[in-house]
């Protein structure tokens, strides 16, 4: 949809003398038309920029609080898993990171009753 420039009212001293007050009346129909034009412009902008954005890759590394939430464990339990070598991690600037695939592998390797799992059927 082509963009139409918004025309600003031009007032010159002669007009102000003729009209004591210059007014622009905006009707509900004007607002409705503006809404649809604005929505169309936003859609066009998003469609143009959508092609330039690379797909979002799922995070390979996750932080401690995410591991705790994922496994439903406390900070102390996570620390115990780190100390005894159950969960490998990396520390950068005081922040601990864990590979998501390592967490998934630990869950798989510690699965009990694997023969009863519905994913093995």
Phi, psi and omega in degrees: 000131181290144180270129177257128181294144178279125182271125177276138180295136179256125179242132174242158185305327181296319180295318181296328178289321180290314179255120179299329180217128177266129181228150171242128180256126178255122182267163175302325177295322176298317179294320179297314179298317179299318180301312183292323177294319179295316178298319179296319179295320179295316178300316180298316179298314181295320179294322179293318184278341181297325182287337183270350184266125178291151180297145181284125180269139178296142183299129178279325180251139178232157182271170184305313183297329178288322177295316179301316180293319181297317183266348181069043182238164180274166176301323179295319178295319178296319178298318178299319179295326177289313185297318182276003173083011180290320183243118175286150182210170176228141181243124179230115178058034178087357179256131181267133179237147180229141175284131181298323180295327177295319179296316179296320178295320178298317178298316180296315183292335181260011181291134177259153178055046182301329181293342180263358182290139179287342179282344180269355183274000000 
